[in-house]
Amino acid sequence: MTGPSFDNIYNLSSQQLEDLEKAEDAMLRADLGTAENILNNMLSEEPDCIPALNNLAHLMGRHFSDFSKAVELYNKVLELEPDNSWARDARRRYQRYIGRD
Protein backbone atom coordinates (compact mmCIF):
# COMPACT_ATOMS: atom_id res chain seq x y z
CA MET A 1 0.00 0.00 0.00
CA THR A 2 1.30 3.45 -0.82
CA GLY A 3 0.98 6.62 1.23
CA PRO A 4 -1.53 9.35 0.55
CA SER A 5 -1.20 11.10 -2.76
CA PHE A 6 -1.47 14.82 -3.34
CA ASP A 7 -1.45 17.19 -6.23
CA ASN A 8 1.92 18.82 -6.75
CA ILE A 9 0.27 22.16 -7.58
CA TYR A 10 3.54 24.06 -7.25
CA ASN A 11 5.36 21.74 -9.67
CA LEU A 12 8.07 21.05 -7.15
CA SER A 13 11.00 18.96 -8.27
CA SER A 14 11.66 15.62 -6.64
CA GLN A 15 14.59 17.26 -4.80
CA GLN A 16 12.34 20.04 -3.48
CA LEU A 17 9.78 17.49 -2.32
CA GLU A 18 12.51 15.50 -0.60
CA ASP A 19 13.93 18.64 1.06
CA LEU A 20 10.48 19.69 2.30
CA GLU A 21 9.95 16.26 3.79
CA LYS A 22 13.34 16.42 5.50
CA ALA A 23 12.57 19.88 6.90
CA GLU A 24 9.16 18.78 8.18
CA ASP A 25 10.66 15.65 9.75
CA ALA A 26 13.34 17.79 11.41
CA MET A 27 10.63 20.06 12.86
CA LEU A 28 8.81 17.02 14.25
CA ARG A 29 12.04 15.87 15.89
CA ALA A 30 12.56 19.40 17.29
CA ASP A 31 15.75 19.67 15.23
CA LEU A 32 14.84 23.24 14.43
CA GLY A 33 18.24 24.43 13.23
CA THR A 34 18.35 21.68 10.63
CA ALA A 35 14.83 22.51 9.46
CA GLU A 36 15.73 26.19 9.18
CA ASN A 37 18.89 25.42 7.20
CA ILE A 38 17.06 23.17 4.75
CA LEU A 39 14.32 25.72 4.14
CA ASN A 40 16.75 28.61 3.78
CA ASN A 41 18.81 26.58 1.30
CA MET A 42 15.66 25.85 -0.69
CA LEU A 43 14.81 29.55 -0.75
CA SER A 44 18.33 30.52 -1.81
CA GLU A 45 17.80 28.35 -4.90
CA GLU A 46 14.15 29.29 -5.48
CA PRO A 47 13.14 32.45 -3.53
CA ASP A 48 9.47 32.15 -4.54
CA CYS A 49 8.94 28.55 -3.41
CA ILE A 50 5.63 28.94 -1.59
CA PRO A 51 5.79 25.64 0.36
CA ALA A 52 9.27 26.53 1.67
CA LEU A 53 8.14 30.06 2.55
CA ASN A 54 5.09 28.72 4.39
CA ASN A 55 7.13 26.17 6.31
CA LEU A 56 9.79 28.70 7.25
CA ALA A 57 7.12 31.18 8.37
CA HIS A 58 5.55 28.46 10.52
CA LEU A 59 8.95 27.60 11.99
CA MET A 60 9.69 31.25 12.77
CA GLY A 61 6.34 31.94 14.38
CA ARG A 62 5.57 28.74 16.22
CA HIS A 63 8.98 27.42 17.18
CA PHE A 64 11.23 30.51 17.35
CA SER A 65 8.58 33.07 18.38
CA ASP A 66 9.98 35.45 15.77
CA PHE A 67 6.56 36.84 14.94
CA SER A 68 7.87 39.72 12.82
CA LYS A 69 9.81 37.33 10.59
CA ALA A 70 6.81 35.02 10.33
CA VAL A 71 4.60 37.93 9.23
CA GLU A 72 7.24 39.05 6.73
CA LEU A 73 7.38 35.56 5.20
CA TYR A 74 3.60 35.20 5.09
CA ASN A 75 3.42 38.62 3.40
CA LYS A 76 5.71 37.27 0.68
CA VAL A 77 3.51 34.20 0.27
CA LEU A 78 0.47 36.45 -0.09
CA GLU A 79 2.22 38.64 -2.66
CA LEU A 80 2.82 35.51 -4.73
CA GLU A 81 -0.52 33.87 -3.99
CA PRO A 82 -3.12 36.39 -2.74
CA ASP A 83 -5.82 33.73 -2.27
CA ASN A 84 -3.74 31.61 0.12
CA SER A 85 -6.16 31.56 3.06
CA TRP A 86 -3.85 29.43 5.23
CA ALA A 87 -1.08 32.04 4.99
CA ARG A 88 -3.54 34.88 5.54
CA ASP A 89 -4.94 33.25 8.71
CA ALA A 90 -1.50 32.42 10.07
CA ARG A 91 -0.26 35.95 9.33
CA ARG A 92 -3.23 37.42 11.18
CA ARG A 93 -2.49 35.21 14.20
CA TYR A 94 1.12 36.43 14.40
CA GLN A 95 0.26 40.05 13.69
CA ARG A 96 -1.64 40.06 16.98
CA TYR A 97 1.62 39.40 18.81
CA ILE A 98 3.40 42.31 17.17
CA GLY A 99 0.46 44.70 17.25
CA ARG A 100 -0.06 45.18 13.50
CA ASP A 101 -3.07 44.42 11.33
N, C-alpha and C positions, 0 to 999 in steps of 0.2 A: 504494500500500500504506500502511496506517495503522500507527501504533506499537502497542505492546502495550496491551491493555486491562486494567483492574483494577476491582475492585468498590470503589465509594466508600462503604465501610462506615460512615464517620463523617459521611456526608451533608454533605460540605464544599461550600461555594458555589463557583461558578466563580472568583470572586475569591480565595478561600482556596487553591484548587488552583493558581492562577497565582502567588500569593505564595509558596507552598511550593516551586514549581518555581524561582522566582527565587532563593530562599534557598539551595536545593540547588546551583544553578548557581554562585552566588557562593562557596559553600564549595569547589566544585571548582576555581574560579579562584583560591582562596586570598584572596578578598576577604571576610575574616572579619567585619570591622566591618559591612559591608553586610548579610551574612547575619544577624548578630545583631540589627541594627535591624529588618529585615523580620520576623523571628520575634517579637521583643518587641512590635512594632506589632500583629501578629496576636493575640498574647496579651492585649494591652490591650483589644482589641475582643471577644475570646472567650477568657477565662482558662482554660477547660477543654478547649481544642482539643488533643487528644492528639497528632496528628501534629506540631503546632508545638512542644509540650512535649518530645516525643521528639527532634526535630531540634535544639532548643536545648540539651537535655541532652547530646547527642552533641557539639555544638559546644563546649560548656563543658569536657567531659571530654577529648575527643581533641585539640582544637585550642588551647584556652586553658589546659589542665591545671588547671582549677578543679574539682577532684574533689568538693569539698564541695557546690558549686552543682549539679554534675551529679547527685549522689546526691539532693539536695533535689528537683530536677525529676523524676527518676525515681520518687521517693516519691510525688509528686503524680500521676504517670501511674498508679501502682499503686493509689492511693486511688480513682481514677476507674475503673480497669480492672484489677482484681486478678489476672486470668488472663493478663495481658500478659507472656508469657515473655521476649520480647526485652528489655523494660524491666527485668525482674527480673534477667536475666543481665548486662546492662550495668551495672546498679546494683551488683551483687555485685563486678564487676570494679573499679569505682571505689572501692568501700568498702575494698578491700584497700590502696589508696594512703593512705587517711585513717585506717585502723586500726579501723574499725567494721564489725560484722556485723549 
